[in-house]
Amino acid sequence: MTTATLPSAAAPLTGARRPARRVLPGFNITLGFTLFYLCLIVLIPLSALVLKTFTLTWPEFWEAVSSPRVVASYRLTFGASLIAASVNAVFGLLVAWVLVRYTFPGKKIVDALVDLPFALPTAVAGISLTALLAGNGWIGQYLEPMGIQLAFNRNGVVIALIFIGLPFVVRTVQPVLEDTEKELEEAATCLGATRWQTFSRVIFPAIAPALLTGFAMAFARAVGEYGSVIFIAGNMPMISEITPLIIISKLEQYDYAGATAVATVMLVVSFILLLIINGLQAWQRKRSGGAS
């Protein structure tokens, strides 16, 4: 009887020694494919951009990237992007909070509307905002007599960038709020904390890295935005002309080196700003981990 039970006892041991079949190939193959794909999609185009810029001499490069018209477009593009991303960080957090913490009629419709800027072509968004906010638009016709002009100036640029950047913040913060333990909030309330203290010391440290990520994504999206802005900006040189439009204008004039020079400046500045934001994220995670 003892020998009869040995095969059944040994069978699981034999099966346990068999290596598990993996769905994906090994680390070396996947890493090689990942690096190849990133080089093909990201590094090679960016390298071509920089190499084309090197065809200019330093005086030619400086003249291309520091003319008054180009500098004015830098100020508008990066300034409007920072303003739009900051506004989206505040109101995106509010929208995500309402969608996570409350139940109300039409919640699924509101949740779906958040993704509308993702699905809507940017040119359609620009035309819609212009039809809404222009002097003869549905809303603009009542605002312009009061001296409030929202279209064909810098205000229109900021509004368009807010429109296309909101989903990045909401969809980044929303899952983190869903995973936040409500027991911590209840414990803080039982210990006598006010609502503001509960938010600032319990909730905000947990969602701050996600909020910074959403801010960075909204900012990066706004810096390169073109389609929704050109219809509502007015595109007046030195006033409401964005840097992507400068690049398009140089390309239409066959000034490829000048266009790549301006694009390289945008690339470097965007990379530095995103590096700073990632540093803040790492610092916030380290601070939150040390506090916990």
Residue pairs with C-beta under 8 A, 6 or more apart in sequence:
24 30
46 267
49 260
49 263
49 264
49 267
50 260
50 264
52 256
52 257
52 260
53 61
53 257
53 260
53 261
53 264
55 257
56 64
56 257
56 258
56 261
60 257
61 261
64 70
64 257
64 258
64 261
64 262
65 261
65 262
65 264
65 265
68 238
69 237
69 238
69 241
69 246
70 243
70 246
70 262
72 237
72 238
72 239
72 241
73 241
73 242
73 243
73 245
73 246
74 243
74 265
74 266
74 269
76 154
76 157
76 240
76 241
76 242
76 243
77 223
77 242
77 243
77 244
77 266
78 223
78 269
78 273
80 154
80 157
80 158
80 161
80 222
80 242
81 161
81 219
81 222
81 223
82 219
83 158
83 161
84 158
84 161
84 162
84 165
84 218
84 219
84 222
85 161
85 165
85 215
85 216
85 218
85 219
85 222
86 215
87 158
87 162
88 162
88 165
88 166
88 168
88 169
88 214
88 215
88 218
89 169
89 211
89 214
89 215
89 218
91 166
92 166
92 168
92 169
92 170
92 173
92 214
92 218
93 169
93 173
93 207
93 211
95 114
95 166
95 170
96 169
96 170
96 173
96 174
96 177
97 177
99 107
99 110
99 111
99 114
99 170
99 174
100 174
100 177
100 178
101 177
114 166
114 167
114 170
114 171
115 167
115 171
116 167
117 125
117 163
117 164
117 165
117 166
117 167
118 167
121 227
122 164
122 225
122 226
122 227
122 228
123 227
123 228
123 231
125 160
125 163
125 164
125 227
125 228
126 160
126 227
126 228
126 229
126 230
126 231
126 232
127 231
129 151
129 156
129 159
129 160
129 163
129 228
129 231
129 232
130 137
130 151
130 156
130 231
130 232
131 137
131 138
132 138
132 139
132 140
133 139
133 140
133 143
133 150
133 151
133 156
133 159
133 232
134 140
134 151
134 152
135 141
135 144
135 149
135 151
137 151
139 150
140 149
140 150
140 151
143 149
143 150
149 155
150 156
150 159
151 232
151 234
152 232
152 233
152 234
152 236
152 240
153 233
153 234
153 239
153 240
154 233
154 239
154 240
156 229
156 232
156 233
156 234
156 240
157 229
157 232
157 233
157 240
157 242
159 232
160 225
160 228
160 229
160 232
160 233
161 222
161 225
161 229
163 228
164 221
164 222
164 225
164 228
165 217
165 218
165 219
165 221
165 222
166 218
168 214
168 217
168 218
168 221
169 211
169 214
169 215
169 217
169 218
170 214
171 214
172 210
172 211
172 213
172 214
172 217
173 207
173 210
173 211
173 214
175 210
176 206
176 207
176 210
177 207
180 203
180 206
180 207
184 202
185 198
185 202
185 203
188 197
188 198
188 201
188 202
189 198
193 201
193 202
205 284
205 287
205 288
205 291
206 288
208 284
208 288
209 281
209 284
209 285
209 288
212 277
212 280
212 281
212 284
213 281
215 277
216 274
216 277
216 278
216 281
219 273
219 274
219 277
220 270
220 274
223 266
223 270
224 244
224 266
225 242
225 244
226 242
226 244
226 245
226 248
229 242
229 244
229 245
230 242
230 245
233 240
233 241
233 242
233 245
234 240
235 241
235 245
243 262
243 266
246 262
247 259
247 262
247 263
250 256
250 258
250 259
250 262
251 259
